[in-house]
């Protein structure tokens, strides 16, 4: 077994010599990977801001619709027979709150 180890030593030296250029590239590859990850994190932050803006826009639209419904109800009284805005938009409000909850949950996971 000692004879086998002696024979392997030159073989390992040749392998290291062949891989040395790759080992020299390793810090550069690590830097490139870190830059790519930084770019991905930056893009994720931008996407989160866009999602938050879209959710705020949806909430504003639902609030405006509820105000318009309340104004029509006060103007027409019992003649206004449409279901209330809260009833018609319930699904949208639930979705909005669900997305907001998931967004906050995603923030807590990304912080760890």
BELNORQUI-V13596 format. One line per field, one symbol per residue. ss: DSSP state (a for helix, b for strand, c for the rest). phi: phi as a letter, one per 30 degrees, with the letter a starting at -180 (. if undefined). psi: psi as a letter, one per 30 degrees, with the letter a starting at -180 (. if undefined). Layout:
ss=???
phi=???
psi=???
//
This chain:
ss=caaaaaaaaaaaaaaaaaaaaaaaaaaaaaaaaaaaaaaaaaaaaaaaaaaaaaaaaaaaaaaaaaaaaaaaaaaaaaacccccaaaacaaaaaaaaaaaaaaaaaaaaaac
phi=.dddddddedddddddddceeddddedddddddddddddddddddddddddddddddddddddddddddddddddcidddcdddedddceeddddddddddddddddddddd
psi=eeeeeeefeeeeeeeeeefeeeeffeeeeeeeeeeeeeeeeeeeeeeeeeeeeeeeeeeeeeeeeeeeeeeeeeefbffjgklleeeegeeeeeeeeeeeeeeeeeeeeff.
//
